[in-house]
């Protein structure tokens, strides 16, 4: 995983971290958060922030009954039906403004990238 951080003055940093294979954003998010905190050393505004996953390849199949797999599938279903920003990580809801803004920006980017947003039904289903 590689983090790219570019400040307003175009000074650019990249930081890399190798981790075990995963398909869980719940496992990747803390690593990304830690990498960002370590890389952000200046108070200038950020012009670009990117995360790249690399060295993807054929690995052994992850456990069929992984605890986070069912959670991830449920989140994917909710986001497909009601829009990406419907479900967010708890820190984005706890009043940590920096994380909430970053997550909101990522959510808006994903929603604008061509995902059709489904509308919630006006009456609850039984």
VOGU-3710 file (C-alpha; in Angstrom, 3 decimals, decimal comma):
1> xxxxxxxxxx> 0,000/0,000/0,000  1,372/3,434/-0,918  0,229/6,815/0,368  0,933/9,902/-1,742  0,638/13,327/-0,112  1,117/16,592/-2,000  1,015/19,933/-0,231  -0,231/23,221/-1,710  3,376/24,196/-2,554  3,683/20,940/-4,606
11> xxxxxxxxxx> 6,089/19,297/-2,118  5,223/15,598/-2,500  5,800/12,658/-0,145  5,188/8,959/-0,666  5,116/6,354/2,052  4,728/2,581/1,634  3,586/-0,216/3,922  3,367/-3,943/3,227  0,554/-5,890/4,832  -1,037/-9,319/4,590
21> xxxxxxxxxx> -3,642/-9,937/1,888  -7,085/-8,710/2,868  -10,385/-7,717/1,340  -11,514/-5,742/4,376  -11,576/-1,955/4,501  -11,872/-2,346/8,281  -8,332/-3,774/8,308  -6,900/-1,273/5,809  -8,348/1,913/7,312  -6,233/1,936/10,518
31> xxxxxxxxxx> -3,065/1,396/8,453  -3,943/4,249/6,098  -4,803/6,489/9,055  -1,445/5,736/10,706  0,484/6,313/7,461  -1,267/9,666/6,946  -0,575/10,807/10,514  3,128/9,972/10,138  3,420/11,650/6,727  1,550/14,870/7,606
41> xxxxxxxxxx> 4,390/16,945/9,059  3,522/20,406/7,714  0,578/22,700/8,382  0,130/23,669/4,716  -3,121/22,693/2,986  -3,097/19,369/1,152  -3,465/19,490/-2,615  -3,579/15,737/-3,251  -3,958/12,641/-1,119  -3,877/9,231/-2,756
51> xxxxxxxxxx> -3,815/5,604/-1,692  -2,534/2,920/-4,044  -2,746/-0,827/-3,567  -0,081/-2,776/-5,433  1,488/-6,216/-5,768  -1,952/-7,691/-6,084  -1,879/-11,200/-7,353  -3,022/-14,714/-6,902  -3,062/-15,619/-3,235  -4,749/-18,346/-1,316
61> xxxxxxxxxx> -8,450/-17,778/-0,944  -9,355/-15,921/2,205  -11,556/-17,672/4,730  -15,122/-18,141/3,574  -16,359/-17,450/7,093  -14,201/-14,413/7,889  -15,927/-12,310/10,521  -15,528/-9,097/8,516  -16,636/-10,690/5,239  -20,292/-10,782/6,280
71> xxxxxxxxxx> -20,071/-7,219/7,590  -18,450/-6,084/4,339  -21,101/-7,808/2,231  -23,891/-6,191/4,259  -22,259/-2,756/3,903  -21,844/-3,276/0,142  -25,535/-4,177/-0,189  -26,653/-1,105/1,763  -24,355/1,188/-0,250  -25,565/-0,314/-3,549
81> xxxxxxxxxx> -29,170/0,319/-2,589  -28,982/3,691/-0,805  -25,687/5,282/-1,948  -22,080/5,100/-0,842  -22,295/7,802/1,844  -25,102/5,969/3,683  -22,647/3,889/5,727  -19,437/5,317/7,162  -16,815/4,325/9,693  -17,561/5,257/13,299
91> xxxxxxxxxx> -14,724/7,851/13,681  -16,377/9,906/10,925  -19,488/10,088/13,110  -17,818/10,813/16,465  -17,068/14,450/15,805  -13,509/14,069/14,540  -13,844/16,778/11,907  -10,725/15,997/9,879  -11,659/12,364/9,400  -15,296/13,209/8,734
101> xxxxxxxxxx> -14,320/15,697/6,005  -11,884/13,249/4,421  -14,398/10,405/4,502  -17,168/12,664/3,194  -14,946/13,818/0,315  -14,103/10,220/-0,573  -17,781/9,281/-0,387  -18,790/12,137/-2,653  -16,064/11,210/-5,140  -17,242/7,607/-5,230
111> xxxxxxxxxx> -20,863/8,689/-5,655  -19,942/11,066/-8,492  -17,843/8,476/-10,302  -20,837/6,906/-11,950  -22,528/4,950/-9,212  -26,261/5,376/-9,492  -27,790/6,335/-6,206  -30,924/4,453/-5,321  -33,624/6,277/-3,439  -34,900/4,958/-0,155
121> xxxxxx> -38,515/3,791/-0,286  -40,959/6,320/1,108  -42,693/3,729/3,268  -41,008/0,966/5,245  -41,226/-2,514/3,762  -42,795/-5,273/5,773
//
